[in-house]
Every structure is written in C-alpha cells, then in structure tokens.
Amino acid sequence: MEVRDLMNASVVSVEPTSSAALAARLISRHNVGALPVCSEDKRLRGMITDRDIVLRCVAAEEDPAQTMVRDIMTRNCATVSPGDDCREATRLMAAQQVRRLPVVEGGKVVGMISLGDLAKSRRFDMEAAQALSEISENIVIR
C-alpha cells in the first residue's frame, strides 16, 4: 500500500512569517499536533508542533503573538512521497522520532501521514506500534 492511499490530502499549513499564536490557534482549531510550514507557493520550509510552541516560545518567555513561526519551527524535516510504501513511512517516523510526516511531491506539500493513519488501516498496525515504541523509548522527562 502506498502513502497516497492513507495520507490526509486536506492539509492546513502556516507561513514562516505567521505568528506562533496563529500556529497554535490553527493546531487547536483543526485538532492536529503539527503543521507544515510552507511558503506561498506551497513549498515545504519546515514543521511546527504544539511542543515547539510550548518549549521554544512559551517556556522561553517569548510572546507568541510576536514570535514568528520561522524562529521556532523545525527545519530540514523528513518527508515522504505519495508513491512511497507505507512501511517506509513507519521506518522513517521511527528513525526521525516523529509521529507525522509531510507528503511532498514536486517540492510541494500534497498531504500528511501520521502513525494514527497507519494504525487505523489495520494493515500497518504492527509497524505503527513498533514505530511508536521506538519514538517513545527515547523520550526524556526532565
């Protein structure tokens, strides 16, 4: 099964010059854990998660309304293509310690795939569980 078969093609993204506050509102409104950061032409520039906002902005005592997404986003994030095998997506998630991957084609974001998407398919629930286990192994509580 290919990534295109399980990905969510309805992607909400944010621009690098948007505020962290806007990113947080979008994450909340759309009930997602991460947003791709895209330029106006939909090219991927990075990812921003709810955790990025909390740790790199709020905990650092920065003003979310004044902090730009580009200042706290993760750059050079892992991606998959729509034609990639779903098992490759789970391996990449585990290796990169992420639960979501942007799906990129021709340099532009065309979807998102998550461990949840893979687990719900039932064909990849074991791979998704293994990837989650590997991601969770390296979490350090401070």
C-alpha positions in Angstrom: 0.0 0.0 0.0 1.3 3.5 -0.9 1.3 6.6 1.3 -1.2 8.2 -1.1 -3.8 5.6 0.0 -3.7 6.6 3.7 -2.5 10.2 3.7 -4.7 13.2 4.5 -4.8 15.4 1.5 -6.6 18.2 3.3 -3.5 20.0 4.7 -3.7 23.0 6.9 -0.3 24.9 6.7 1.2 28.1 8.1 3.6 30.5 6.5 7.1 31.1 8.1 6.2 34.8 8.8 3.0 33.9 10.7 3.0 34.2 14.5 3.3 31.3 16.9 0.0 32.4 18.3 -1.7 31.9 14.9 0.0 28.5 14.5 -1.3 27.5 18.0 -4.8 28.6 17.0 -4.7 26.5 13.8 -3.4 23.5 15.7 -6.2 23.8 18.1 -9.0 24.6 15.6 -8.0 21.7 13.3 -7.2 19.3 16.2 -3.7 18.4 14.8 -0.4 18.1 16.5 1.7 19.7 13.8 1.5 22.0 10.8 3.7 22.1 7.7 5.4 25.5 7.3 5.0 26.4 3.7 5.9 29.4 1.5 3.2 31.0 -0.6 3.9 28.5 -3.4 3.3 25.6 -1.0 6.9 24.6 -0.8 7.8 23.0 2.5 10.1 25.1 4.7 9.7 23.1 8.0 7.3 21.8 10.5 5.9 23.4 13.7 4.4 21.3 16.5 2.4 22.2 19.6 5.5 21.1 21.5 7.7 23.6 19.5 5.4 26.4 20.5 5.4 25.5 24.2 9.2 24.8 24.5 10.7 27.2 22.1 8.3 30.1 22.6 6.2 30.0 25.8 8.8 28.3 28.1 11.4 30.7 26.7 9.2 33.5 27.8 8.7 34.8 24.3 5.5 36.5 23.2 3.6 34.1 20.9 1.9 37.0 19.2 5.3 38.5 18.3 7.3 35.3 17.7 7.4 34.2 14.1 7.0 30.6 13.1 10.3 30.6 11.3 12.1 31.3 14.5 10.8 28.2 16.3 10.0 25.7 13.6 11.9 22.5 12.9 13.8 22.8 9.6 15.1 20.1 7.3 12.3 17.7 8.3 11.8 14.2 6.9 9.3 13.8 4.1 7.7 11.0 2.1 6.3 10.9 -1.4 2.8 9.8 -2.3 4.2 6.8 -4.1 6.3 5.6 -1.2 5.4 2.3 0.5 3.7 2.8 3.9 6.2 0.6 5.6 8.9 3.1 4.6 6.9 5.9 6.2 6.8 4.0 9.5 10.5 3.3 9.3 11.2 6.9 8.7 9.0 8.0 11.5 10.8 5.7 13.9 14.3 6.8 12.7 13.4 10.5 12.8 11.5 10.2 16.1 8.3 11.8 14.7 4.7 10.8 14.6 3.8 12.7 11.4 5.4 13.3 8.0 4.6 15.7 5.3 3.9 14.1 2.0 5.7 16.1 -0.7 5.5 15.8 -4.5 7.4 18.2 -6.8 8.7 20.1 -3.8 5.1 20.9 -2.7 3.1 19.6 0.3 0.3 17.4 -1.0 -0.7 15.7 2.2 0.2 14.5 5.7 0.5 11.0 7.1 0.6 10.1 10.8 1.1 7.0 12.9 -2.6 7.1 13.6 -3.4 6.9 9.9 -1.2 3.9 9.6 -2.6 2.2 12.7 -6.2 2.8 11.6 -5.6 1.0 8.3 -5.1 -2.3 10.2 -2.6 -3.4 7.6 0.2 -1.5 9.3 -0.9 -1.5 12.9 2.2 -3.6 13.9 4.6 -1.3 12.1 2.9 1.7 13.6 3.1 0.2 17.1 6.8 -0.6 16.6 7.5 2.9 15.3 5.6 4.4 18.3 7.6 2.2 20.6 10.9 3.4 19.1 9.8 7.0 19.3 8.7 6.7 22.9 11.9 4.9 24.0 14.0 8.0 23.6 11.7 10.5 25.3 13.4 12.0 28.3 11.3 13.5 31.1 13.0 16.4 32.7 
